[in-house]
């Protein structure tokens, strides 16, 4: 009716206001207009002071909630949306009665890049005795991701204390940068990630370990092709370097390795392959080697 609003919706908005106020103390916090809300409530950055200026860095997304109910992404499209983010994604739980905020990481999502067959992801706020928050041996199609203890937890009123403010900012920065490191691996085809061995709320991440499943690069064709593309680009650069040094014996050993690798690997047509072709042909010409590389695409290659 005219002159009224939906009270329940307003309560959620008030939580977002409080989260925006709190997170704006550590950087920028830009709210998403409700008509444009697709699951992200705040676009945020962290920052640091340079004299009288504030350097903005470390972009991340935030979803704001008022209760710690499980958050479910159901269906291929929703799951793809969740796993496709190119920036860290944090969950902010606002308790308006206590004026308190708990923030949870979703770093486990960054380690699922190579997984196939996941049609449902549920984020829960469970604390596990096993502390296995980054599982790699999963059974699709349904996956539960346990978020564990919050990475930061504070009362809004305490942010006036510079020591608390600095501690929370450092903690957020360590998590956001670690998550961004793993997210950046999406385009490399790597399936090994750095994650916390453990963590303490309101303290920067320190103890790190590796998780991963090498089989993902074999099962997921897209991941393998990304790795091949990157590796061929790197080989191209090494070819250029050795050709520039005019160290022909070392150069020929490198070409022998490339010949072996390309003959034993089912490569696909990609920018890296064409770059390698150009680099070898240019290097051979530079060193007076008559051999040239040609590329042939084989349809329906098995």
Phi, psi and omega in degrees: 000153178300143177083008181230163175226163177281115186297318180299318179297323180294325179298319177296322179295320178297324176297320180293322177301315183293319178296319179298316179301313184294312185288337179291346177287341184253356183171221175254151178217105185254119180285146175274127177303141185305321178295341182258006185287114178244019180120354175246128182260329182222136169259118190235161169223160168258166180205169177218152184279136171235092185067241179264003182252166183236111181278120182269131180204182174054075178285146176202161179255153178224135168250130185256133177227156177259344180224160182265046174283151177303146179248120187247136173242110190245126179106154185301318183294316180295318180295316178299321177299315182296319185274353185269356183300141178257008176225155178304146186234116182247149176253126182247119179258120183252126172254101185291331180294316182268355185053044181241156183224131172244133179240132183243143175278162169231036186301333179302330180297328181290341181267006181257012186304320185270000183284150178235153174083010179276119181246354180207128177236128177241122176267122179240159182259027181291147171254120186265137174296323183288342183060024181270078185267357182228061183292143179247335177265093185246163180240094176299163014266347184258136183225131173257128176250116181268126187272340177073207181290151176296152177280328172222150179210128184200158170270137185302324181296334183283350183291348175291340178281119184298323181296316179294317179302314181294320180296316180293318179299317180294323179294312178301317181299317182296321180288316181297318181291323177294317179296318180297325177301315180288323178298323181295342178285350183305320184270004182259339185082005176286145179234032174237137189224154173261130181221162178291134171289329175194169176207160178237132181304135178071019174230139180302150178294133178233306184281111183245151176219174180253141170227159178165168178220106185298335181296334180303324182288344177266323183283321184266106184298321181297319179295316180297319180294324177296320178294315179302315181300315179294316183296320179294324175297318179294319176299322178301318181293321179293320176302314179300319182293314182291325177295321180294327179284344181058032175267087189297318178302315179292322179300316181293326176295320178296317179297323177297318178297316181297320179298315179297315183296315183288333179281337184253004181237134178279089182277159176242161178293122183205170180299320180298320180295318181288327175295318179296319177302313180297317183295317180294314181297320178292318179296317178298318179296320180296325183261005177075029179262123187287341185295141177230152181259131173243147178249136178230125176272130180255112181298141175054037180292135179263000000 
